[in-house]
Amino acid sequence: MAMIIDGKQIASEIREEIKSEAAALKERYGAVPGLAVVLVGDDPASAVYVRNKGRACEEVGFASFQHTLPAGTPMRELVSLVDELNARSDVDGILVQLPLPGHMDESAIIDRIDPGKDVDAFHPANVGKILIGDEKGFLPCTPQGCKVLINRAVPDLKGRHLVVVGRSNIVGKPMAAMMLQKKKDADCVVTVCHTAAPDISYYTRQADILVVAAGRPNTITGPMVKEGVVVIDVGMNRIAHPDDPSKTKLVGDVKFDEVEKLASAITPVPGGVGPMTIAMLLSNTLKAFRMHREGS
């Protein structure tokens, strides 16, 4: 049976470290890292994410600035708010919750955020730094969380075959770019497979490490992996509960009960990658604070 990679526990340890560092920075500078989160509209899931991020900031001693705008807000007003947050010295990180309403240009908003405050790491300047391995930029929160979990489970990654299922700008592409860097905590042989592959199992069965971000439940089953693989399941899917159709159940992209029997280590859903994402958002905000005050 696989070792369960406890993302919740690891994230808790990281948050405690961040809390201690934030307290030390407050003593030194008389200020704390500040994260501004902008929500446009009333999507329930997005509202929960924003609330959780605000709560996480408070827990580690950060300042949290939440801005909620109606769904019909004109684009120019959101642009104006982003410009205002870019100029504020007490705001180290800016996160505009996606998706935005259909009348708004997401790319234009992402481009408008100061790259030095882009703690989501979606700005083209930060994406470029990810590709070339420039550590002065930010790493996107979910792939960064996956990487921390992988580094804990597999200390020596040199030459390991890491297969990413999914090619999104949020997870798949940056995950691949991060893990192929010639660095001690990466240096993997990387394959990215996606819906254009006639048979993704051809690739997944070769993986020493499998990162699954397909966005579909049960995409990866037992016959699709080799024995001893390390599996990082990024998926978050709500399906009808098998024992009670009136309820829902949160599952990943991996058929856990089958793959767990073959894997050497695996993340659960929930309690795996999810908690790491917010921990990495806090880590990026702390890094931004240091950059703004220490220039490093």
TIMISE-451276 format. One record per residue (C-alpha): residue number from 1; residue in one letter; x, z, y. Coordinates in pm, 1 decimal. Layout:
REM residues N
<vexro->NUM; rodren->A; X->X; Z->Z; Y->Y>
...
END
This chain:
REM residues 296
<vexro->1; rodren->M; X->0.0; Z->0.0; Y->0.0>
<vexro->2; rodren->A; X->115.3; Z->-79.6; Y->350.4>
<vexro->3; rodren->M; X->242.0; Z->170.2; Y->604.6>
<vexro->4; rodren->I; X->-19.8; Z->196.0; Y->878.8>
<vexro->5; rodren->I; X->138.4; Z->133.5; Y->1218.7>
<vexro->6; rodren->D; X->-29.1; Z->395.4; Y->1437.1>
<vexro->7; rodren->G; X->-53.0; Z->226.8; Y->1776.7>
<vexro->8; rodren->K; X->-261.6; Z->510.2; Y->1913.4>
<vexro->9; rodren->Q; X->10.4; Z->767.0; Y->1841.3>
<vexro->10; rodren->I; X->293.2; Z->545.0; Y->1965.2>
<vexro->11; rodren->A; X->101.1; Z->465.9; Y->2285.2>
<vexro->12; rodren->S; X->39.8; Z->837.2; Y->2338.5>
<vexro->13; rodren->E; X->414.2; Z->907.7; Y->2312.3>
<vexro->14; rodren->I; X->492.2; Z->629.5; Y->2561.0>
<vexro->15; rodren->R; X->232.0; Z->758.5; Y->2805.7>
<vexro->16; rodren->E; X->383.1; Z->1105.5; Y->2790.5>
<vexro->17; rodren->E; X->724.0; Z->957.4; Y->2872.9>
<vexro->18; rodren->I; X->572.2; Z->764.2; Y->3163.7>
<vexro->19; rodren->K; X->399.2; Z->1078.9; Y->3288.5>
<vexro->20; rodren->S; X->731.6; Z->1265.8; Y->3295.2>
<vexro->21; rodren->E; X->906.2; Z->977.6; Y->3473.3>
<vexro->22; rodren->A; X->626.4; Z->951.5; Y->3729.4>
<vexro->23; rodren->A; X->656.5; Z->1323.9; Y->3805.9>
<vexro->24; rodren->A; X->1032.0; Z->1286.6; Y->3855.5>
<vexro->25; rodren->L; X->980.7; Z->988.1; Y->4087.8>
<vexro->26; rodren->K; X->727.6; Z->1185.2; Y->4290.1>
<vexro->27; rodren->E; X->987.1; Z->1458.1; Y->4340.0>
<vexro->28; rodren->R; X->1242.7; Z->1200.6; Y->4450.4>
<vexro->29; rodren->Y; X->1032.1; Z->971.2; Y->4669.0>
<vexro->30; rodren->G; X->724.4; Z->1176.1; Y->4757.8>
<vexro->31; rodren->A; X->510.8; Z->895.4; Y->4616.8>
<vexro->32; rodren->V; X->373.0; Z->780.9; Y->4282.4>
<vexro->33; rodren->P; X->317.0; Z->436.3; Y->4129.5>
<vexro->34; rodren->G; X->-11.4; Z->280.2; Y->4240.5>
<vexro->35; rodren->L; X->-223.7; Z->31.6; Y->4046.4>
<vexro->36; rodren->A; X->-505.1; Z->-165.9; Y->4206.5>
<vexro->37; rodren->V; X->-765.4; Z->-310.3; Y->3969.6>
<vexro->38; rodren->V; X->-1018.2; Z->-565.0; Y->4095.3>
<vexro->39; rodren->L; X->-1343.3; Z->-633.4; Y->3909.7>
<vexro->40; rodren->V; X->-1575.2; Z->-914.1; Y->4018.4>
<vexro->41; rodren->G; X->-1924.1; Z->-901.2; Y->3869.5>
<vexro->42; rodren->D; X->-2092.7; Z->-663.3; Y->3629.3>
<vexro->43; rodren->D; X->-1971.9; Z->-769.9; Y->3285.2>
<vexro->44; rodren->P; X->-2010.7; Z->-452.7; Y->3072.0>
<vexro->45; rodren->A; X->-1693.9; Z->-507.6; Y->2865.5>
<vexro->46; rodren->S; X->-1484.1; Z->-572.7; Y->3175.9>
<vexro->47; rodren->A; X->-1628.7; Z->-262.2; Y->3341.6>
<vexro->48; rodren->V; X->-1521.5; Z->-52.7; Y->3040.4>
<vexro->49; rodren->Y; X->-1168.3; Z->-199.0; Y->3052.6>
<vexro->50; rodren->V; X->-1139.6; Z->-123.8; Y->3424.4>
<vexro->51; rodren->R; X->-1267.2; Z->230.0; Y->3378.2>
<vexro->52; rodren->N; X->-1019.3; Z->292.4; Y->3095.6>
<vexro->53; rodren->K; X->-731.4; Z->164.7; Y->3307.7>
<vexro->54; rodren->G; X->-829.4; Z->394.0; Y->3594.1>
<vexro->55; rodren->R; X->-851.0; Z->691.0; Y->3360.8>
<vexro->56; rodren->A; X->-509.9; Z->608.2; Y->3210.1>
<vexro->57; rodren->C; X->-354.7; Z->600.1; Y->3557.7>
<vexro->58; rodren->E; X->-492.1; Z->942.3; Y->3640.1>
<vexro->59; rodren->E; X->-365.2; Z->1085.9; Y->3311.4>
<vexro->60; rodren->V; X->-4.7; Z->987.3; Y->3384.8>
<vexro->61; rodren->G; X->-15.7; Z->1082.0; Y->3752.2>
<vexro->62; rodren->F; X->-44.4; Z->732.6; Y->3903.5>
<vexro->63; rodren->A; X->-261.7; Z->642.8; Y->4199.3>
<vexro->64; rodren->S; X->-554.4; Z->422.9; Y->4100.3>
<vexro->65; rodren->F; X->-735.7; Z->190.1; Y->4342.1>
<vexro->66; rodren->Q; X->-1047.5; Z->26.5; Y->4203.6>
<vexro->67; rodren->H; X->-1230.7; Z->-252.6; Y->4384.4>
<vexro->68; rodren->T; X->-1562.5; Z->-379.9; Y->4249.1>
<vexro->69; rodren->L; X->-1711.9; Z->-691.7; Y->4405.9>
<vexro->70; rodren->P; X->-2053.5; Z->-851.7; Y->4339.4>
<vexro->71; rodren->A; X->-2056.6; Z->-1155.7; Y->4109.0>
<vexro->72; rodren->G; X->-2158.8; Z->-1379.9; Y->4398.7>
<vexro->73; rodren->T; X->-1865.2; Z->-1282.1; Y->4621.0>
<vexro->74; rodren->P; X->-1717.7; Z->-1590.6; Y->4791.8>
<vexro->75; rodren->M; X->-1373.8; Z->-1695.2; Y->4675.9>
<vexro->76; rodren->R; X->-1228.1; Z->-1642.4; Y->5024.3>
<vexro->77; rodren->E; X->-1320.7; Z->-1271.7; Y->5012.5>
<vexro->78; rodren->L; X->-1135.1; Z->-1219.0; Y->4684.9>
<vexro->79; rodren->V; X->-834.3; Z->-1405.9; Y->4826.9>
<vexro->80; rodren->S; X->-846.5; Z->-1181.7; Y->5133.5>
<vexro->81; rodren->L; X->-856.4; Z->-868.2; Y->4917.0>
<vexro->82; rodren->V; X->-557.6; Z->-986.7; Y->4711.2>
<vexro->83; rodren->D; X->-364.5; Z->-1055.8; Y->5032.7>
<vexro->84; rodren->E; X->-447.4; Z->-705.5; Y->5155.3>
<vexro->85; rodren->L; X->-328.0; Z->-547.4; Y->4829.9>
<vexro->86; rodren->N; X->-9.7; Z->-757.8; Y->4836.9>
<vexro->87; rodren->A; X->70.0; Z->-608.1; Y->5178.7>
<vexro->88; rodren->R; X->0.7; Z->-243.4; Y->5092.2>
<vexro->89; rodren->S; X->308.7; Z->-31.0; Y->5027.2>
<vexro->90; rodren->D; X->113.3; Z->218.6; Y->4815.2>
<vexro->91; rodren->V; X->6.7; Z->-55.1; Y->4569.2>
<vexro->92; rodren->D; X->279.6; Z->-141.7; Y->4320.0>
<vexro->93; rodren->G; X->68.8; Z->-333.3; Y->4070.2>
<vexro->94; rodren->I; X->-233.7; Z->-561.9; Y->4108.4>
<vexro->95; rodren->L; X->-461.8; Z->-653.1; Y->3822.3>
<vexro->96; rodren->V; X->-758.8; Z->-885.8; Y->3871.7>
<vexro->97; rodren->Q; X->-982.9; Z->-844.1; Y->3567.7>
<vexro->98; rodren->L; X->-1053.7; Z->-1173.3; Y->3391.8>
<vexro->99; rodren->P; X->-1267.0; Z->-1369.8; Y->3337.9>
<vexro->100; rodren->L; X->-1384.6; Z->-1431.5; Y->3693.6>
<vexro->101; rodren->P; X->-1727.7; Z->-1577.8; Y->3778.3>
<vexro->102; rodren->G; X->-1752.0; Z->-1953.6; Y->3729.9>
<vexro->103; rodren->H; X->-1736.0; Z->-2040.6; Y->4099.7>
<vexro->104; rodren->M; X->-1391.6; Z->-1882.5; Y->4134.0>
<vexro->105; rodren->D; X->-1058.1; Z->-2051.3; Y->4062.6>
<vexro->106; rodren->E; X->-871.6; Z->-1811.2; Y->3832.0>
<vexro->107; rodren->S; X->-542.4; Z->-2000.0; Y->3859.4>
<vexro->108; rodren->A; X->-552.7; Z->-1983.6; Y->4239.5>
<vexro->109; rodren->I; X->-611.4; Z->-1607.5; Y->4230.3>
<vexro->110; rodren->I; X->-329.5; Z->-1550.8; Y->3980.0>
<vexro->111; rodren->D; X->-96.7; Z->-1760.5; Y->4196.1>
<vexro->112; rodren->R; X->-197.4; Z->-1555.9; Y->4502.2>
<vexro->113; rodren->I; X->-80.4; Z->-1224.5; Y->4356.5>
<vexro->114; rodren->D; X->270.3; Z->-1122.5; Y->4463.4>
<vexro->115; rodren->P; X->488.0; Z->-1182.9; Y->4151.1>
<vexro->116; rodren->G; X->648.6; Z->-843.6; Y->4215.8>
<vexro->117; rodren->K; X->305.9; Z->-680.9; Y->4176.3>
<vexro->118; rodren->D; X->181.0; Z->-903.9; Y->3893.4>
<vexro->119; rodren->V; X->177.2; Z->-635.6; Y->3624.1>
<vexro->120; rodren->D; X->-34.9; Z->-858.5; Y->3397.2>
<vexro->121; rodren->A; X->255.8; Z->-1110.4; Y->3402.0>
<vexro->122; rodren->F; X->27.3; Z->-1411.1; Y->3446.1>
<vexro->123; rodren->H; X->189.9; Z->-1552.0; Y->3762.1>
<vexro->124; rodren->P; X->393.8; Z->-1869.9; Y->3694.2>
<vexro->125; rodren->A; X->706.9; Z->-1698.5; Y->3829.3>
<vexro->126; rodren->N; X->679.7; Z->-1424.9; Y->3566.3>
<vexro->127; rodren->V; X->584.2; Z->-1671.5; Y->3291.8>
<vexro->128; rodren->G; X->903.0; Z->-1864.7; Y->3370.8>
<vexro->129; rodren->K; X->1110.5; Z->-1547.5; Y->3348.9>
<vexro->130; rodren->I; X->957.5; Z->-1468.4; Y->3008.7>
<vexro->131; rodren->L; X->1060.1; Z->-1810.8; Y->2882.5>
<vexro->132; rodren->I; X->1422.4; Z->-1780.6; Y->2993.5>
<vexro->133; rodren->G; X->1451.9; Z->-1412.3; Y->2902.6>
<vexro->134; rodren->D; X->1495.8; Z->-1282.2; Y->3258.1>
<vexro->135; rodren->E; X->1427.0; Z->-908.1; Y->3238.5>
<vexro->136; rodren->K; X->1371.7; Z->-881.1; Y->3614.2>
<vexro->137; rodren->G; X->1017.5; Z->-1005.7; Y->3562.9>
<vexro->138; rodren->F; X->727.7; Z->-845.6; Y->3378.6>
<vexro->139; rodren->L; X->617.2; Z->-896.3; Y->3019.3>
<vexro->140; rodren->P; X->244.2; Z->-945.2; Y->2952.0>
<vexro->141; rodren->C; X->89.6; Z->-622.7; Y->2828.5>
<vexro->142; rodren->T; X->-54.5; Z->-718.7; Y->2489.3>
<vexro->143; rodren->P; X->247.3; Z->-915.8; Y->2359.6>
<vexro->144; rodren->Q; X->477.5; Z->-645.1; Y->2495.5>
<vexro->145; rodren->G; X->277.7; Z->-384.4; Y->2304.5>
<vexro->146; rodren->C; X->303.2; Z->-596.2; Y->1989.0>
<vexro->147; rodren->K; X->678.6; Z->-623.4; Y->2036.8>
<vexro->148; rodren->V; X->718.1; Z->-245.2; Y->2064.9>
<vexro->149; rodren->L; X->523.7; Z->-200.8; Y->1739.5>
<vexro->150; rodren->I; X->733.6; Z->-468.1; Y->1567.5>
<vexro->151; rodren->N; X->1057.7; Z->-306.5; Y->1687.1>
<vexro->152; rodren->R; X->945.4; Z->27.8; Y->1546.8>
<vexro->153; rodren->A; X->850.8; Z->-122.9; Y->1208.9>
<vexro->154; rodren->V; X->1146.3; Z->-365.0; Y->1175.1>
<vexro->155; rodren->P; X->1460.9; Z->-235.2; Y->1349.1>
<vexro->156; rodren->D; X->1671.8; Z->-542.3; Y->1259.4>
<vexro->157; rodren->L; X->1491.8; Z->-863.9; Y->1353.6>
<vexro->158; rodren->K; X->1781.0; Z->-1110.8; Y->1354.7>
<vexro->159; rodren->G; X->1680.1; Z->-1422.9; Y->1163.3>
<vexro->160; rodren->R; X->1343.6; Z->-1288.0; Y->1050.8>
<vexro->161; rodren->H; X->1065.5; Z->-1546.1; Y->1039.1>
<vexro->162; rodren->L; X->793.1; Z->-1444.1; Y->1282.6>
<vexro->163; rodren->V; X->472.5; Z->-1646.5; Y->1270.2>
<vexro->164; rodren->V; X->220.7; Z->-1628.8; Y->1553.4>
<vexro->165; rodren->V; X->-136.1; Z->-1738.4; Y->1485.1>
<vexro->166; rodren->G; X->-283.1; Z->-1846.3; Y->1818.5>
<vexro->167; rodren->R; X->-144.9; Z->-2027.7; Y->2123.2>
<vexro->168; rodren->S; X->-319.8; Z->-1861.7; Y->2416.2>
<vexro->169; rodren->N; X->-142.3; Z->-1805.3; Y->2747.3>
<vexro->170; rodren->I; X->-225.4; Z->-1435.3; Y->2716.3>
<vexro->171; rodren->V; X->-79.9; Z->-1361.8; Y->2370.9>
<vexro->172; rodren->G; X->39.9; Z->-1650.6; Y->2154.0>
<vexro->173; rodren->K; X->272.6; Z->-1841.0; Y->2387.4>
<vexro->174; rodren->P; X->440.4; Z->-1539.4; Y->2552.0>
<vexro->175; rodren->M; X->473.4; Z->-1364.8; Y->2214.0>
<vexro->176; rodren->A; X->666.6; Z->-1661.3; Y->2078.0>
<vexro->177; rodren->A; X->886.9; Z->-1684.2; Y->2387.5>
<vexro->178; rodren->M; X->970.1; Z->-1313.7; Y->2378.4>
<vexro->179; rodren->M; X->1059.8; Z->-1300.1; Y->2010.7>
<vexro->180; rodren->L; X->1290.1; Z->-1602.3; Y->2000.8>
<vexro->181; rodren->Q; X->1521.3; Z->-1469.0; Y->2274.3>
<vexro->182; rodren->K; X->1880.0; Z->-1412.2; Y->2163.1>
<vexro->183; rodren->K; X->1859.7; Z->-1037.0; Y->2208.4>
<vexro->184; rodren->K; X->1907.8; Z->-739.7; Y->1980.0>
<vexro->185; rodren->D; X->1536.5; Z->-652.3; Y->1977.2>
<vexro->186; rodren->A; X->1423.9; Z->-1011.4; Y->1909.7>
<vexro->187; rodren->D; X->1630.6; Z->-1306.4; Y->1776.1>
<vexro->188; rodren->C; X->1358.6; Z->-1419.4; Y->1534.9>
<vexro->189; rodren->V; X->1294.8; Z->-1764.8; Y->1393.6>
<vexro->190; rodren->V; X->951.3; Z->-1831.2; Y->1544.7>
<vexro->191; rodren->T; X->663.0; Z->-2051.5; Y->1432.3>
<vexro->192; rodren->V; X->338.4; Z->-2087.2; Y->1626.7>
<vexro->193; rodren->C; X->39.4; Z->-2216.4; Y->1431.6>
<vexro->194; rodren->H; X->-311.1; Z->-2283.0; Y->1556.1>
<vexro->195; rodren->T; X->-635.4; Z->-2472.8; Y->1498.3>
<vexro->196; rodren->A; X->-461.4; Z->-2811.0; Y->1489.5>
<vexro->197; rodren->A; X->-280.0; Z->-2713.2; Y->1168.1>
<vexro->198; rodren->P; X->-448.9; Z->-2864.6; Y->859.7>
<vexro->199; rodren->D; X->-364.3; Z->-2549.3; Y->663.2>
<vexro->200; rodren->I; X->-234.7; Z->-2246.9; Y->854.7>
<vexro->201; rodren->S; X->-172.6; Z->-2061.4; Y->528.1>
<vexro->202; rodren->Y; X->124.6; Z->-2294.0; Y->469.2>
<vexro->203; rodren->Y; X->289.4; Z->-2118.6; Y->764.7>
<vexro->204; rodren->T; X->147.8; Z->-1767.0; Y->728.9>
<vexro->205; rodren->R; X->273.3; Z->-1737.3; Y->370.8>
<vexro->206; rodren->Q; X->628.0; Z->-1788.3; Y->499.7>
<vexro->207; rodren->A; X->609.0; Z->-1507.1; Y->755.6>
<vexro->208; rodren->D; X->824.3; Z->-1196.6; Y->740.4>
<vexro->209; rodren->I; X->629.2; Z->-1079.8; Y->1045.5>
<vexro->210; rodren->L; X->280.2; Z->-1210.7; Y->1119.8>
<vexro->211; rodren->V; X->117.6; Z->-1169.2; Y->1462.6>
<vexro->212; rodren->V; X->-247.0; Z->-1273.1; Y->1452.3>
<vexro->213; rodren->A; X->-426.4; Z->-1352.6; Y->1779.3>
<vexro->214; rodren->A; X->-681.7; Z->-1608.4; Y->1665.7>
<vexro->215; rodren->G; X->-992.7; Z->-1448.2; Y->1815.4>
<vexro->216; rodren->R; X->-1192.8; Z->-1480.5; Y->1493.0>
<vexro->217; rodren->P; X->-1267.0; Z->-1210.7; Y->1234.6>
<vexro->218; rodren->N; X->-1114.8; Z->-1244.5; Y->887.4>
<vexro->219; rodren->T; X->-897.5; Z->-1542.2; Y->984.5>
<vexro->220; rodren->I; X->-616.2; Z->-1409.8; Y->764.3>
<vexro->221; rodren->T; X->-698.3; Z->-1310.0; Y->406.5>
<vexro->222; rodren->G; X->-489.2; Z->-1174.0; Y->120.6>
<vexro->223; rodren->P; X->-391.2; Z->-1510.3; Y->-34.4>
<vexro->224; rodren->M; X->-254.9; Z->-1623.1; Y->304.0>
<vexro->225; rodren->V; X->34.5; Z->-1373.5; Y->318.8>
<vexro->226; rodren->K; X->340.0; Z->-1292.8; Y->111.6>
<vexro->227; rodren->E; X->424.4; Z->-952.5; Y->-28.0>
<vexro->228; rodren->G; X->615.5; Z->-728.3; Y->211.9>
<vexro->229; rodren->V; X->500.2; Z->-894.8; Y->533.5>
<vexro->230; rodren->V; X->461.3; Z->-688.8; Y->854.0>
<vexro->231; rodren->V; X->123.2; Z->-766.7; Y->1011.1>
<vexro->232; rodren->I; X->27.6; Z->-715.1; Y->1376.6>
<vexro->233; rodren->D; X->-345.6; Z->-775.3; Y->1425.4>
<vexro->234; rodren->V; X->-434.4; Z->-844.9; Y->1789.4>
<vexro->235; rodren->G; X->-799.4; Z->-930.0; Y->1719.1>
<vexro->236; rodren->M; X->-1093.8; Z->-730.5; Y->1855.9>
<vexro->237; rodren->N; X->-1421.3; Z->-863.4; Y->1716.4>
<vexro->238; rodren->R; X->-1763.3; Z->-702.3; Y->1693.3>
<vexro->239; rodren->I; X->-1955.5; Z->-797.9; Y->1381.7>
<vexro->240; rodren->A; X->-2272.4; Z->-671.5; Y->1214.3>
<vexro->241; rodren->H; X->-2197.7; Z->-354.5; Y->1019.9>
<vexro->242; rodren->P; X->-2203.0; Z->-435.7; Y->646.2>
<vexro->243; rodren->D; X->-2385.8; Z->-111.9; Y->564.0>
<vexro->244; rodren->D; X->-2631.0; Z->-120.4; Y->855.9>
<vexro->245; rodren->P; X->-2714.3; Z->-456.3; Y->1022.4>
<vexro->246; rodren->S; X->-2865.5; Z->-272.0; Y->1318.7>
<vexro->247; rodren->K; X->-2514.9; Z->-149.6; Y->1408.8>
<vexro->248; rodren->T; X->-2188.7; Z->-325.7; Y->1485.6>
<vexro->249; rodren->K; X->-1837.3; Z->-275.1; Y->1359.8>
<vexro->250; rodren->L; X->-1507.0; Z->-346.5; Y->1534.8>
<vexro->251; rodren->V; X->-1270.3; Z->-554.5; Y->1322.2>
<vexro->252; rodren->G; X->-954.6; Z->-754.3; Y->1377.1>
<vexro->253; rodren->D; X->-858.0; Z->-1110.5; Y->1289.8>
<vexro->254; rodren->V; X->-711.7; Z->-994.0; Y->957.7>
<vexro->255; rodren->K; X->-914.0; Z->-903.3; Y->649.6>
<vexro->256; rodren->F; X->-759.3; Z->-558.2; Y->638.9>
<vexro->257; rodren->D; X->-859.6; Z->-441.5; Y->290.1>
<vexro->258; rodren->E; X->-704.0; Z->-749.8; Y->128.5>
<vexro->259; rodren->V; X->-389.4; Z->-785.4; Y->338.3>
<vexro->260; rodren->E; X->-306.4; Z->-413.9; Y->337.0>
<vexro->261; rodren->K; X->-241.2; Z->-433.2; Y->-39.1>
<vexro->262; rodren->L; X->36.9; Z->-687.9; Y->13.3>
<vexro->263; rodren->A; X->186.9; Z->-593.5; Y->349.2>
<vexro->264; rodren->S; X->472.7; Z->-347.8; Y->395.6>
<vexro->265; rodren->A; X->325.0; Z->-243.0; Y->732.3>
<vexro->266; rodren->I; X->5.7; Z->-330.6; Y->918.9>
<vexro->267; rodren->T; X->-179.5; Z->-234.9; Y->1236.8>
<vexro->268; rodren->P; X->-538.7; Z->-113.3; Y->1205.9>
<vexro->269; rodren->V; X->-830.7; Z->-217.1; Y->1425.8>
<vexro->270; rodren->P; X->-911.3; Z->-11.0; Y->1619.0>
<vexro->271; rodren->G; X->-604.9; Z->204.9; Y->1681.4>
<vexro->272; rodren->G; X->-330.4; Z->-54.6; Y->1658.0>
<vexro->273; rodren->V; X->-251.1; Z->-300.4; Y->1935.9>
<vexro->274; rodren->G; X->-535.4; Z->-195.9; Y->2168.1>
<vexro->275; rodren->P; X->-391.0; Z->137.8; Y->2288.8>
<vexro->276; rodren->M; X->-51.1; Z->-27.0; Y->2337.4>
<vexro->277; rodren->T; X->-188.2; Z->-276.5; Y->2589.8>
<vexro->278; rodren->I; X->-279.9; Z->-9.4; Y->2843.6>
<vexro->279; rodren->A; X->45.0; Z->179.7; Y->2776.2>
<vexro->280; rodren->M; X->238.6; Z->-137.0; Y->2863.3>
<vexro->281; rodren->L; X->30.3; Z->-186.4; Y->3178.3>
<vexro->282; rodren->L; X->139.6; Z->160.2; Y->3289.5>
<vexro->283; rodren->S; X->499.4; Z->78.6; Y->3196.8>
<vexro->284; rodren->N; X->488.9; Z->-239.8; Y->3406.8>
<vexro->285; rodren->T; X->342.0; Z->-50.0; Y->3702.2>
<vexro->286; rodren->L; X->621.3; Z->208.4; Y->3676.0>
<vexro->287; rodren->K; X->875.2; Z->-75.8; Y->3666.7>
<vexro->288; rodren->A; X->715.2; Z->-232.2; Y->3976.5>
<vexro->289; rodren->F; X->739.8; Z->101.2; Y->4161.8>
<vexro->290; rodren->R; X->1111.5; Z->120.6; Y->4082.4>
<vexro->291; rodren->M; X->1165.9; Z->-240.6; Y->4187.8>
<vexro->292; rodren->H; X->998.4; Z->-179.4; Y->4522.0>
<vexro->293; rodren->R; X->1195.8; Z->136.4; Y->4598.1>
<vexro->294; rodren->E; X->1521.5; Z->88.1; Y->4413.5>
<vexro->295; rodren->G; X->1548.6; Z->-289.8; Y->4407.0>
<vexro->296; rodren->S; X->1601.8; Z->-292.7; Y->4030.9>
END
